[in-house]
Amino acid sequence: MLVTIQIVNFNSRDNLRGCLEAIRENLPRKCSLEVVVINNDSQELKINSWQKDFPLEIRVLEARGNLGFGRAQNLGAAEAKGELLFFLNPDTRVRPGAIDELFSAFQKDSEVGIAGPRLLGENGQSEKDHCGKTKTPLSLIRAKFRASAHSGPEKVQEVDWISGGALMIRRDLFCELGKFDEKYFMYFEDVDLCLRAKRWGEKIIVEPSAEIVHLGGRSYASEKTKKKHYYASQNYYLRKNFGILAALVFKVLRWPLYLKNVYFNGS
């Protein structure tokens, strides 16, 4: 079976090369791979010099501008040949056996529609927010006042959403769901996709034996820009899935935090 790894590049060329090198060093044994890179930089991505050291052809799709995460991944999916799509950020490093373990999750259980790995920070500890329960207005409010104790599951666990930074999904399901909602520029498109999948009755799991290191958010020059995209996507996610009133109440409660992060953050 063929798995298509899709990577969106934006200001991440050095990280992208490291990501591809990690894939090369940890090729799966249970499935075949193809790699599609969607280049969101305005400058053409030339990787001819990389190809000689890489055992797989790397196809580059030039977006000729920053389309955002979801729209770029949709572009890649239209060209993908794999029965499984593996969305992977350029600032990730797959560990030995990670791709095989994720692939096996679909082979072991036909009800699995989406699977994700244990995402680790550079310190080797599980990231706190790479999977979890459905994000609701109430859960998002609670998260603002209570630090998460989530450290990642120790065994295979069913969840409601998985980070799009390392997410494997059946290609037919992705298409049936209408792909990523392109109204999200970035952030929450993965949560939204998973929510639609859950409403269809699909199973979403984390496979902790598949470990991937996430270096974290290195394509942004400005923390303010990052926060603006995050809050805009959060607003849309809440309006779309929980109604205008819930989104408005949440927005009012979040206002002091928004001011702090967007207008008074010096970075």
N, C-alpha and C positions, 0 to 999 in steps of 0.2 A: 504494500500500500504506500502511496506517495503522500508525504506531508509537505506543504508549502510554508516555509518560514517567511513572514512578511515583516520588514523593518522599515519604519519611516525615519528618514534622515532630515534633521533640521539643525544646522550649526553643530553637528556631532560627528564630524569626519574622523577624528582621532578615536573617539569612542566606538564608532561604527567598525573601524578596522579591528579594534580589540574584541568586539562582539563576534565578528566573523572568524577571527583566529580561535576564539573559544569554541565555536561551532566545529571548526576544522579539527581541533584537538579532541573533540568529544562527539564524533559522528555516531549516530545510532546504529544498532545492529539489527533491529527488528523492523525497520521501515526505511524507505528511500526518501531522499530530501531534494527539494529545489528551493532556491533562495531568491526572493524578489525584494529589491530595495526600491522604495518610493522616495524620490529625492524632492524634498520640499524647499531646498535652497534655490535661489534664483540663478546661481552659478551651476553649470553642468557638473555632475559627479563623474569623474573619470577614474575608473578602478582597474584599468588594463594591467597596471603593474602588480595589482593584488592577485589577479586571476592565476598567474603562474604558480602560486603557492597554495591555491585553493582547489580541492578535488572536485568541486561542483561548479557548474556555471552559475554566475551571479547575474541575474537580469535586473537592469536598472530602468525604472520608469521615471521620466522627467516630468514633474508636475509644473515646473517653470514658475514657481512661486509657492508661498506657504498656504496650502489648502486646509491646514488643521489636521488633527490626528485621524478622526473618523472618516473624513472625505478621502484622505490619502489611502487609508486601509481599504476603503471600498474600491478605489481605483486599482489597487493591487489585487483584490479578490476577483475582479473582472478578468484579470489575466492569469490567475492562478490555475494550476492543473491538479493540485492535490485534493484528495478526498477529505483531508483535515487541514485546517488553516491554523498556523501558530503565529499569533501576533507577538512580536518581541521588540522591546525598546533597544535602541543602540547602546544605551548605558547599562546593559545587562551582560552577564557572563554565565553561560550554561556550565554546569558542573557535570562530571562523568555520570552517564546513565540517565540524566534528566529527561532528555527527549524520549528515550525508550520507555521510561516509567510513565510519562504522560500518554504516549501512544498506547501502552498496555492497558491504561485505564478504560479506554474505549473498547478494547478487545475483550476485556473481562466482563464488562457490563454494558449491554446494548442500550440501556436507558440513559447512559451518560451523554449529555449533549455538549457540555462545556467542562473543561478540566484545567486546573492551574497548579503550579508548583508551590513549594514553600519559598517565598522570596526572602532573601537574606540581605542585610546591610553589609557594608564593608567590614564591620566588626564581627561578622559571623552570626549575629543575632537575628531572629526573625523580625521582619518589619511589622509594625503594629497595624497597619491599615492596608493590607493587600487582599483581604477577603473578609467576608462577614455576613451579618444579617442585613435584610433590606434596609436601605437608608430611607427613613421617614422624617417628616418635620420634627417629631418628638425626639427621635434618636439623634438627629443632628444638633438639636438644642442641648441635649444631655452631653453630647461629645464636647461641647464648648466649655462645659463646667466640670467635666470629670475626665481625668486622664484614662486612656485606654489601657487595660491590663492584658489585652490580647497579645499572645506571643506566638501564635500559629499553632495549628493542630499537630498532635504527635502521631496520629493515625489518619487514615483516609476518612474524610469528613464531608458531609453534604453541607453546602453553604448557599447563600442567596446571590452572592456576587463575587467576582474575581477581578483583580486589577488587569486592565488591558495591556499593561506593560509586559505581561507574560501569560497569555491566555490561548488555549487550544480549543477549537470548536469544529464540529462537523460542518463541512462546506455547505451541504444541502440545508442544514438548519439555519446557518448564517443568511443564506439567500431567502429562505422562507420567512425569516423574521424581518426582512426588508433591509438587512445589513445595519451598519451604524447609522444613527440619525445624524444627518449632516448639519443640523441646526446647532449642534454642539461644536464649537471650534476645537476645544480640548477640555478634558475633565468631565466626568459623569457619563460620557457616552458608553463606557464599559458597564457601569452600574445600570444604566437604562437598558442596554442590550440584555443583560442578565435578568432584569426584572421582566422583560417581555418573554424571555425563555422560560422563566419560572411560571408565568401565567399560562404558558402553553403546556405546562406539565413536564418540562424537561428537568433532568437531574444535573446539578452543578456540583462538582466536587473539587476538593484540594487533595492532591497527592503529595504528602510531605516527603516521601522518599525521592521525589524530583526536586532538586535544589538548584536555585538560580540566584546569583548575586546581583543586586541592583545597586549601582553606584549612585543613582539619584539625581534627577533634575539638572543635568549639566548643559542643556541646550538653551537655557534662558540667560540673557544678559542682565535682566532686570527682575527683581523680586516683585516689584509693583505690577509689571506686566503679567507675571505668573498669577498673582492674586486677582487681577481684574478678570482674566480668563476663567479662573476657578469660580469666582462669585457669579459671573454671568451664566456659566453652565449650571451652577447650583440653582439659580433662580429659574432657569428654563426647566430643569429636571423636576422641581417641585410643582411648578405650574402645570406641566404636562401630566404628571402622574398623581397629583394630590389636589389639584384645583387652585384657582386664583386666590381664594381667601386664605388658604393654608400658606401659600407662597408669600402673600403679603404680610401676614402675621409674623412669619419667620424672618422676613426681610427687615421688619421694624425692630425685632429683637436683636438681630445681627448688626444693626446699624453702627453701634459704637466700635465693634470689631472691624467692620468694613472701613470706617474712617481711619482707624489706627493703622491698618495694614496697607491701605491704598494711598492715603493722603499724608500720613505722618511717618511712614517708613522711609528712611533715608536712602535705602538701597535701590 
